[in-house]
Amino acid sequence: MSAARPTVAVLFGGANSEHEVSCSSARSVEEHLDRGRFDPVFLGADRHGGWHRVDRVRDLAAVNPVEGRRLPDLAGVDMVLPVLHGRFGEDGTLQGLLELSGTPYVGNGVLAGAIAMDKFRCQQVLGGSGIPTVPTVVIDRANRAHAQRLVDRAAVLGYPLFVKPNRSGSSVGATRVEDPADLSAAVDAALAHDDAALLQPFQAGDEVDVAVLQRPDGSLAVAPPLRVRLSTDASYFDYASKYSPGSVEFEIPARVPTTVADRVCALALLAFEALGCEGLARIDFFVTTDGRVLLNEVNTMPGLTSRSQFPRMWAAAGMGYPDLLTALLNRAFAARGIAAPVGTAAPDRDARVGRG
C-alpha cells in the first residue's frame, strides 16, 4: 500500500459505443467515493482509445487525443476500479492488461468478462449448467445473405423478433422487428457493431433483474429483484429508455410471485458461479406471461450511474452508493490478500443470501 489511504484509479471512457455511459458511471463514482478511505485518481480513455490522467471526469471531454497514451498510467495505483462498459472495457481485454501489469482491480476477471460479453457463447456455458436462456439464431457475415431463410426455418422465431449485436451493451445496435421487410436493415444495424447478430423471439412478460454482490469473505448476496416498467411510448428497453429520464420505472422490489423472485435469485447465483464471476454482476431475466423464467444477459460491469439498476437495487437493500463502492473495493482487496480500510459489507437485511 503506497499511502495511508489506498490510491484507487477510476478507469472510464473507452473507444466504443458506451463511452458516454461509462463517463456517467465515473461521474457518479467521483461524487460518492468515500475520500476518507480512498484517494481517487481518474484515468480516462478518449474515443480514439488514448489514455489521459485527468483531475475530474468531465475534463476528459476537453483532452487532445493526440496527447493520449497507448496504455493507462498506473504509477502509484493500489487498486483499479474499472467503470468501462462494453468492448475493451468489461470484455476481458482491459482485465488482461491489468493482470499482466500486476495491478489489482475490482470485479470480474478475463474469462468471465470475455464469456459474458459474447452473448451466444455465454448462453452455451449457462445452458450446460441447466440455466434456461432465450432461444437464439446467430447471423454472421458468412450466412448474412440467408437471414430471412434462417428465420423462416427456425421454429423458435416469429414476429416480432429482436436483432442485436452479439457483443455490445446498452441495447446499442438493437432493433425490434415487426415485419419481415425490416429484417435486413436490422441485421445490418447489428453487424455494424459486431461480426455476429443475434435473432431472438419477443418474450411477452417482464424483465426482472438481479444484483449479485460478493462479500470480502467470498460469500454472495443478492438484492431485492427489480422489475423494469416501460413508459407507454417505448416498445422495448432500448438505449433511449435506459438513459432518458421518465422513460422507465424501476420497481423494487419487483412485484412478482415469491416463487418467481426465489427462482430468479437462485438462477442468478448459479449463473454467477457457472461463469466464475468475481465481485459483482447484474443478471437480467425475462419472466414470461406463461410463467417461464429465461436468462437474457449477464453484465459483468453493470451501469453505475445514479439512475442505474445495480446501485438502486442495493439501495433498496439498505446499502447507499458510497457504502456500495466501499464494499466493492474491500472485496477486491480481500480477494488479493491486501489489507484495506474497513468498510460496509453487503447487508443481510432485505437481501437474499447465497453461498460463494
C-alpha positions in Angstrom: 0.0 0.0 0.0 1.5 3.3 -1.1 -0.3 5.6 1.4 -2.4 5.6 4.5 -5.4 5.7 2.2 -5.1 3.4 -0.8 -5.0 5.1 -4.2 -7.8 4.0 -6.4 -7.6 4.6 -10.1 -11.1 5.0 -11.7 -10.8 3.9 -15.3 -13.5 5.2 -17.6 -14.5 6.3 -21.1 -13.3 4.0 -23.9 -13.3 3.7 -27.7 -16.7 2.1 -28.0 -20.4 2.9 -28.3 -20.8 3.0 -24.5 -18.2 5.8 -23.9 -20.7 8.3 -22.5 -22.4 5.7 -20.4 -19.0 4.9 -18.8 -18.3 8.6 -18.2 -21.7 8.9 -16.5 -20.8 5.9 -14.2 -17.5 7.5 -13.5 -19.1 10.8 -12.5 -21.3 9.0 -10.0 -18.2 7.2 -8.6 -16.4 10.6 -8.4 -19.3 12.1 -6.4 -19.8 9.2 -4.0 -16.4 7.5 -3.3 -15.5 7.8 0.3 -12.5 10.2 0.3 -11.9 9.4 4.0 -10.9 5.8 3.0 -9.7 6.1 -0.6 -7.7 8.6 -2.7 -9.0 8.5 -6.3 -7.2 9.3 -9.5 -9.0 9.4 -12.8 -7.8 7.7 -15.9 -10.0 8.3 -19.0 -9.8 6.7 -22.4 -10.8 9.1 -25.2 -13.0 7.9 -28.1 -9.8 7.0 -30.1 -8.5 4.8 -27.3 -5.8 7.1 -25.9 -5.5 7.3 -22.1 -5.3 10.5 -20.1 -4.9 11.3 -16.4 -7.4 14.0 -15.6 -8.3 15.9 -12.4 -12.1 15.4 -13.0 -14.1 13.1 -15.1 -15.6 16.0 -17.0 -12.1 17.0 -18.1 -11.8 14.0 -20.5 -14.1 15.8 -23.0 -11.6 18.5 -23.5 -8.4 16.5 -23.9 -6.3 16.4 -27.1 -6.5 12.9 -28.5 -3.0 13.3 -29.9 -1.6 13.5 -26.4 -3.2 10.2 -25.3 -1.1 7.3 -24.1 -1.3 3.9 -25.6 -1.7 2.4 -22.1 -3.1 3.9 -18.8 -0.6 5.4 -16.4 -0.9 3.1 -13.4 2.1 4.5 -11.4 1.3 4.7 -7.7 -2.0 2.9 -8.1 -3.0 0.5 -5.4 -6.3 -0.6 -6.9 -8.2 -0.1 -10.1 -11.9 0.4 -10.3 -12.7 -0.1 -14.0 -16.1 1.5 -14.8 -15.8 0.9 -18.5 -18.7 -0.9 -20.3 -18.8 -2.9 -23.4 -15.9 -4.0 -25.6 -12.4 -3.1 -24.5 -13.8 -2.4 -21.0 -15.6 -5.4 -19.5 -14.8 -8.0 -22.1 -11.6 -9.2 -20.5 -9.2 -7.2 -22.6 -8.6 -4.5 -20.0 -8.5 -7.1 -17.3 -5.8 -9.0 -19.2 -3.7 -5.8 -19.3 -4.1 -5.3 -15.5 -3.2 -8.9 -14.9 0.0 -8.6 -17.0 0.9 -5.4 -15.1 0.3 -7.0 -11.7 -2.3 -4.3 -10.8 -5.2 -5.5 -8.7 -8.7 -4.4 -9.8 -12.3 -4.6 -8.8 -14.7 -7.0 -10.4 -14.7 -9.8 -12.9 -11.6 -11.3 -14.5 -10.5 -12.1 -18.0 -12.5 -15.3 -18.6 -15.8 -14.2 -17.0 -15.7 -10.9 -18.8 -14.9 -12.5 -22.2 -17.6 -15.1 -22.0 -20.3 -12.8 -20.7 -19.6 -10.2 -23.4 -20.1 -12.9 -26.1 -23.8 -13.4 -25.5 -24.2 -16.6 -27.6 -21.2 -18.4 -26.1 -22.4 -17.3 -22.7 -25.7 -19.0 -23.4 -23.9 -22.2 -24.2 -22.0 -22.1 -20.9 -25.1 -21.3 -18.9 -27.1 -24.0 -20.7 -24.5 -26.5 -19.7 -25.3 -25.6 -16.1 -29.0 -26.1 -16.6 -30.0 -22.4 -16.8 -32.7 -21.7 -19.3 -31.9 -18.9 -21.8 -33.6 -17.0 -24.6 -33.8 -19.1 -27.9 -31.3 -17.6 -30.4 -30.4 -17.8 -34.0 -27.0 -16.4 -35.0 -26.4 -14.5 -38.2 -22.8 -13.7 -39.2 -21.2 -12.3 -42.4 -20.9 -15.8 -43.9 -24.7 -16.5 -43.7 -25.9 -12.9 -43.9 -27.5 -13.4 -47.3 -29.7 -16.2 -45.9 -31.0 -14.4 -42.8 -34.6 -14.5 -43.9 -34.4 -18.2 -44.8 -32.9 -19.0 -41.4 -35.7 -17.1 -39.7 -38.3 -18.9 -41.7 -36.7 -22.3 -40.8 -36.3 -21.6 -37.1 -39.3 -22.9 -35.2 -38.4 -20.7 -32.2 -38.6 -17.4 -34.2 -41.6 -15.4 -35.4 -42.5 -11.8 -35.5 -42.0 -9.5 -33.7 -38.4 -10.5 -33.0 -35.3 -8.7 -31.7 -32.0 -8.3 -33.6 -28.9 -7.2 -31.6 -25.1 -7.4 -31.8 -23.6 -10.5 -30.2 -21.0 -8.3 -28.3 -22.5 -5.0 -27.3 -24.3 -3.4 -24.4 -26.9 -0.8 -23.5 -29.0 -2.0 -26.4 -26.7 -0.3 -28.9 -27.4 -1.6 -32.4 -30.5 -3.5 -31.2 -33.8 -3.4 -33.2 -37.3 -4.7 -32.6 -38.5 -6.1 -36.0 -42.3 -6.3 -36.6 -42.2 -7.2 -40.3 -40.0 -9.4 -42.4 -39.4 -6.4 -44.7 -37.5 -4.8 -41.9 -35.3 -7.7 -41.1 -32.4 -6.9 -43.5 -31.9 -3.4 -42.2 -32.0 -4.6 -38.6 -29.3 -7.3 -39.3 -27.1 -4.7 -41.0 -27.5 -2.4 -38.0 -26.4 -5.1 -35.6 -23.5 -6.2 -37.8 -22.3 -2.6 -37.9 -21.3 -3.1 -34.2 -20.1 -6.7 -34.3 -19.3 -9.6 -36.6 -22.4 -11.6 -35.5 -26.0 -10.7 -34.9 -28.4 -12.5 -32.6 -32.1 -13.0 -33.6 -34.4 -13.7 -30.6 -38.1 -14.1 -30.3 -40.2 -11.5 -28.5 -40.9 -12.6 -24.9 -44.3 -11.4 -23.7 -43.9 -10.6 -20.0 -41.5 -8.7 -17.8 -37.8 -8.0 -17.5 -36.6 -8.8 -14.0 -33.0 -8.0 -12.9 -30.9 -9.4 -10.1 -27.9 -7.7 -8.5 -25.2 -10.1 -7.1 -22.6 -8.7 -4.8 -19.6 -10.7 -3.3 -18.6 -10.0 0.2 -15.0 -9.8 1.3 -15.2 -13.4 2.7 -16.3 -14.6 -0.8 -19.9 -15.3 0.1 -22.6 -14.0 -2.2 -25.7 -11.9 -1.6 -28.5 -10.7 -3.9 -30.5 -7.6 -3.5 -34.3 -7.4 -3.9 -35.0 -8.1 -7.6 -36.0 -5.2 -9.9 -38.8 -5.2 -12.5 -38.5 -2.9 -15.5 -41.7 -1.0 -16.3 -41.5 0.9 -19.6 -43.5 4.0 -20.5 -46.3 3.5 -22.9 -44.2 5.1 -25.7 -41.4 2.5 -25.5 -41.7 -0.8 -27.4 -38.7 -2.3 -25.5 -35.9 -1.4 -23.1 -33.8 0.4 -25.7 -30.9 2.9 -25.3 -33.2 5.9 -25.0 -35.3 4.2 -22.4 -32.2 3.3 -20.3 -30.7 6.8 -20.3 -33.6 9.2 -20.7 -35.4 10.4 -17.6 -39.0 9.4 -17.4 -38.8 6.6 -19.9 -38.8 3.8 -17.5 -39.7 2.9 -13.9 -37.7 0.5 -11.8 -40.0 -1.3 -9.4 -38.0 -2.5 -6.4 -38.8 -5.0 -5.0 -40.3 -6.5 -8.2 -44.0 -7.3 -7.7 -43.8 -10.8 -8.8 -44.8 -14.0 -7.1 -42.5 -15.2 -4.3 -41.7 -18.4 -6.3 -40.6 -16.3 -9.3 -38.4 -14.0 -7.1 -36.8 -17.0 -5.5 -36.2 -18.6 -8.9 -34.5 -15.6 -10.5 -32.3 -15.1 -7.4 -31.3 -18.8 -7.4 -30.6 -18.8 -11.1 -28.6 -15.5 -10.8 -26.3 -17.1 -8.1 -25.9 -20.2 -10.3 -25.0 -18.1 -13.3 -22.5 -16.1 -11.3 -20.8 -19.3 -10.2 -21.0 -21.0 -13.6 -19.2 -18.1 -15.3 -16.6 -17.8 -12.5 -17.7 -14.2 -11.7 -15.9 -12.1 -9.2 -17.1 -9.1 -7.1 -20.4 -8.2 -8.8 -22.7 -8.8 -11.7 -26.2 -7.8 -12.8 -28.1 -10.7 -14.3 -31.2 -9.9 -16.4 -34.2 -12.3 -16.9 -37.4 -12.4 -18.8 -40.4 -13.7 -16.8 -43.0 -14.6 -19.4 -46.7 -14.4 -19.1 -46.9 -18.2 -19.3 -44.6 -18.5 -16.2 -41.2 -19.3 -17.8 -38.0 -17.7 -16.5 -35.3 -17.2 -19.1 -31.9 -15.7 -18.5 -31.3 -12.9 -21.0 -27.9 -11.4 -20.3 -25.1 -11.2 -17.7 -23.5 -7.8 -17.1 -20.1 -8.1 -15.5 -19.7 -4.3 -15.1 -23.2 -3.0 -14.8 -24.0 0.6 -15.1 -23.1 2.6 -12.0 -24.8 5.9 -12.7 -27.1 7.3 -10.0 -30.0 6.0 -12.1 -28.7 2.6 -12.8 -30.3 -0.6 -11.7 -27.4 -2.1 -9.8 -27.0 0.8 -7.2 -30.7 1.2 -6.9 -31.3 -2.5 -6.1 -28.7 -2.3 -3.3 -30.1 1.0 -2.1 -33.4 -0.9 -1.6 -31.5 -3.5 0.5 -30.2 -0.7 2.7 -26.8 0.0 1.2 -26.2 3.5 -0.1 -24.0 4.3 -3.0 -20.8 5.2 -1.0 -21.1 2.0 1.0 -21.6 0.0 -2.2 -18.4 1.4 -3.7 -16.6 0.6 -0.4 -17.9 -2.9 -0.4 -16.7 -3.5 -4.0 -13.3 -2.2 -3.2 -13.0 -4.1 0.1 -13.9 -7.3 -1.7 -11.2 -6.6 -4.3 -8.6 -6.0 -1.7 -9.6 -9.1 0.3 -9.6 -11.3 -2.8 -6.0 -10.4 -3.4 -4.9 -10.7 0.3 -4.4 -6.9 0.7 -5.4 -5.1 3.8 -7.8 -2.3 3.2 -9.8 0.2 5.3 -12.8 -1.4 7.0 -16.0 -0.8 5.1 -19.5 -1.9 4.7 -20.3 -5.5 3.7 -23.4 -6.5 1.8 -26.4 -6.2 4.2 -28.3 -9.2 5.4 -31.4 -7.2 5.9 -33.8 -7.5 2.9 -31.1 -9.2 1.0 -31.2 -12.9 -0.1 -28.1 -14.7 0.9 -26.2 -17.1 -1.2 -23.0 -19.1 -0.8 -19.9 -18.3 -2.8 
